Each structure stands twice: as C-alpha cells, then as structure tokens.
C-alpha cells in the first residue's frame, strides 16, 4: 500500500528531476545556438551542472526530512 507521504515524496522528486532536466536542455540549446559547441562551453556547463545537481540533492534531502 502506498501512503500519501510516499506519493508526495515521489512527486517532489519528479519535480526536482524535471527542473534539472529543463536546466540541462536550456543550457544545451544555448550552447548549440551557433551550430557548434566548444570545449570551453562544455566545461562551463559541467561546472554549472555540478552546482545545479548539488542543489537538487539538497532539495531532495529536505523533501525527505519533511
């Protein structure tokens, strides 16, 4: 049996994951706008992505504590 808390947690995680995916897609579209992606752009995206992922992990931990 699935409790309401499990459903809320699952929906919260889904929202977090969709937010990260939307960020990634937006970042990719911005990098590919000129038709090519440079190594510098990839490195910058990875560095920014680490921060986004760390924030998502913290959000997920907070969600679990609630």
N, C-alpha and C positions, 0 to 999 in steps of 0.2 A: 504494500500500500504506500502510496506517495503522499507525503504530508505537504501542507501549504508552504512550510519553510523550505522544503526541497524544491518546490516549483519556483518560489521567489528567488532562491539562490541560483537556480538554473537560468531563469530569465535574466537575472542580473549579470551572470557570467556571459550570457549570449550578447547582451548589450555592450559589455566591455569588449568582447571579441569583435563585434561588428564595428565598434568605434576604432579599434586598432586597424582593422581591415580597410575601413574608409580612409584613415590617415595614410596607409600604405598605398592605396590606389591613387589618392590625390597626389601624393608625393611622386609616384611613378609617372603619372600624366604630366606633371610639371617638368620632370626631368626629360621626358621623351618629346616635349613640345617642339623642340628644334630638330627632331629627326634622328638625333643620336644622343647617347648617354656616355658621359666621360667618366673616367675612373674617379676623379675628384667628386663628381656628383654622387657616385655610388658610396664613396667613403663618408661623405657628409650625411647621406641618407641613413647609413648604418649607424653612425654616431647618434643622430637624432632618434632613430628607431630604438636604440638601446634605452634612451630616456622614456620614450613612449611605452615600451614594454615594461620597464620598471614601475612606471606609474600605474599601468594596468594591473600588475601583480599586487601592488599596494592596495588598489581599489578592490581587488578580489579578496584580499586578506581582510579588509574592513568589512566587506559584504558578508564574509563567513562568520565574523565575530558578532554581527547583529542578530 
